Amino acid sequence: SVRLSGGTGYDETYFGAENLGFTYYYQAQLSGAYAFSKRMDGTASLDLRRDEYLNEDPERKDNTATFGSSLSYVLRPWLLMNLHYTYRNLDSNLDEEDYDENRVMLSFTVRPSHPYKVK
């Protein structure tokens, strides 16, 4: 499956690492999922976002690109393994705000084969 979406609007950034006030943003997302086999599937997504901060002096504009992908594999009917990778690049007109981020996470999920009954 493939999905394309987008949006624009106002957001507030008062409760993050920095108090940046209101921002006007534009964003687009492209994502896809594919079942490689009965036991393995994968997903990938690309997000692009532009933030224009209305209360900042000097004027600040950020462009953020985020790529994420994951592979899931059913090891046993009750055990799922997931490998997830995320890359994020923030490019700001203020050079000291630029950064790159790489994350890798391996997780295992245990799920009982029979649901537990609570009485």
Kinemage of the C-alpha trace (Angstrom):
@kinemage 1
@onewidth
@group {chain A} dominant
@subgroup {mainchain}
@vectorlist {calphas} color= white
{ca ser a 1} P 0.000 0.000 0.000
{ca val a 2} L 1.075 3.590 -0.627
{ca arg a 3} L -0.237 6.757 1.010
{ca leu a 4} L 0.376 10.440 0.230
{ca ser a 5} L -0.880 13.162 2.575
{ca gly a 6} L -0.203 16.778 3.389
{ca gly a 7} L -1.350 19.710 5.419
{ca thr a 8} L -0.767 23.227 6.600
{ca gly a 9} L -1.739 25.200 9.660
{ca tyr a 10} L -0.650 26.803 12.909
{ca asp a 11} L 1.079 25.063 15.788
{ca glu a 12} L 2.438 26.224 19.123
{ca thr a 13} L 5.846 25.263 20.471
{ca tyr a 14} L 5.645 26.423 24.068
{ca phe a 15} L 6.273 23.082 25.762
{ca gly a 16} L 9.325 21.720 23.928
{ca ala a 17} L 13.018 22.149 24.569
{ca glu a 18} L 12.658 25.779 23.452
{ca asn a 19} L 9.766 28.216 23.856
{ca leu a 20} L 9.394 29.339 20.227
{ca gly a 21} L 5.782 30.542 20.275
{ca phe a 22} L 3.499 30.070 17.279
{ca thr a 23} L 4.638 28.522 14.029
{ca tyr a 24} L 3.038 28.316 10.613
{ca tyr a 25} L 3.810 24.987 8.964
{ca tyr a 26} L 3.484 23.100 5.692
{ca gln a 27} L 4.000 19.364 5.558
{ca ala a 28} L 3.816 16.368 3.235
{ca gln a 29} L 4.155 12.653 3.899
{ca leu a 30} L 4.668 9.672 1.631
{ca ser a 31} L 4.456 6.208 3.201
{ca gly a 32} L 4.248 2.637 2.048
{ca ala a 33} L 3.889 -0.859 3.433
{ca tyr a 34} L 4.640 -4.224 1.871
{ca ala a 35} L 4.178 -7.823 3.019
{ca phe a 36} L 7.285 -9.708 1.878
{ca ser a 37} L 5.950 -13.019 3.133
{ca lys a 38} L 3.420 -14.432 5.565
{ca arg a 39} L 5.862 -13.772 8.433
{ca met a 40} L 7.701 -10.606 7.356
{ca asp a 41} L 6.539 -7.128 6.375
{ca gly a 42} L 8.112 -3.720 5.996
{ca thr a 43} L 7.188 -0.061 6.028
{ca ala a 44} L 8.897 3.126 4.887
{ca ser a 45} L 7.939 6.790 5.154
{ca leu a 46} L 9.265 10.198 4.161
{ca asp a 47} L 8.026 13.337 5.942
{ca leu a 48} L 8.868 16.874 4.816
{ca arg a 49} L 7.924 19.843 6.996
{ca arg a 50} L 8.566 23.605 6.844
{ca asp a 51} L 8.098 25.688 10.015
{ca glu a 52} L 8.019 29.492 10.018
{ca tyr a 53} L 8.231 30.825 13.579
{ca leu a 54} L 6.104 33.931 13.964
{ca asn a 55} L 7.438 35.183 17.338
{ca glu a 56} L 11.188 34.792 16.768
{ca asp a 57} L 13.629 37.632 16.193
{ca pro a 58} L 15.703 37.137 14.074
{ca glu a 59} L 13.232 35.388 11.799
{ca arg a 60} L 13.558 31.593 11.926
{ca lys a 61} L 12.513 29.049 9.295
{ca asp a 62} L 13.171 25.327 9.654
{ca asn a 63} L 12.993 22.584 7.037
{ca thr a 64} L 12.778 19.090 8.506
{ca ala a 65} L 13.095 15.859 6.516
{ca thr a 66} L 12.432 12.559 8.282
{ca phe a 67} L 12.893 9.103 6.798
{ca gly a 68} L 11.746 6.027 8.681
{ca ser a 69} L 11.700 2.341 7.842
{ca ser a 70} L 10.943 -0.846 9.708
{ca leu a 71} L 10.989 -4.588 9.212
{ca ser a 72} L 8.789 -6.883 11.289
{ca tyr a 73} L 9.238 -10.629 11.497
{ca val a 74} L 7.095 -13.187 13.312
{ca leu a 75} L 9.604 -15.503 15.018
{ca arg a 76} L 6.932 -17.600 16.716
{ca pro a 77} L 3.152 -17.164 16.787
{ca trp a 78} L 3.630 -15.473 20.168
{ca leu a 79} L 6.905 -13.560 19.442
{ca leu a 80} L 7.360 -10.610 17.056
{ca met a 81} L 10.689 -8.921 16.225
{ca asn a 82} L 10.793 -5.364 14.853
{ca leu a 83} L 13.831 -3.451 13.543
{ca his a 84} L 13.197 0.278 13.074
{ca tyr a 85} L 15.474 3.000 11.649
{ca thr a 86} L 14.834 6.764 11.641
{ca tyr a 87} L 16.899 9.547 10.054
{ca arg a 88} L 15.978 13.190 10.703
{ca asn a 89} L 17.625 16.278 9.232
{ca leu a 90} L 16.714 19.771 10.428
{ca asp a 91} L 17.992 22.578 8.188
{ca ser a 92} L 17.373 26.038 9.634
{ca asn a 93} L 18.179 29.485 8.332
{ca leu a 94} L 19.982 29.889 11.700
{ca asp a 95} L 23.070 27.667 11.314
{ca glu a 96} L 23.375 26.884 15.043
{ca glu a 97} L 19.957 25.137 14.944
{ca asp a 98} L 20.916 22.563 12.231
{ca tyr a 99} L 21.234 18.910 13.217
{ca asp a 100} L 21.150 15.321 11.948
{ca glu a 101} L 19.735 12.445 13.962
{ca asn a 102} L 20.033 8.685 13.432
{ca arg a 103} L 18.088 6.148 15.516
{ca val a 104} L 17.979 2.375 15.384
{ca met a 105} L 15.708 0.320 17.609
{ca leu a 106} L 15.316 -3.434 17.871
{ca ser a 107} L 12.274 -4.593 19.814
{ca phe a 108} L 10.610 -7.867 20.674
{ca thr a 109} L 6.908 -8.172 21.428
{ca val a 110} L 5.487 -11.126 23.323
{ca arg a 111} L 1.813 -11.768 22.776
{ca pro a 112} L -0.076 -14.670 24.326
{ca ser a 113} L -1.647 -17.120 21.909
{ca his a 114} L -4.822 -17.253 24.007
{ca pro a 115} L -6.320 -14.089 25.444
{ca tyr a 116} L -6.459 -13.956 29.211
{ca lys a 117} L -9.876 -13.729 30.791
{ca val a 118} L -10.396 -11.257 33.609
{ca lys a 119} L -13.255 -12.036 35.976
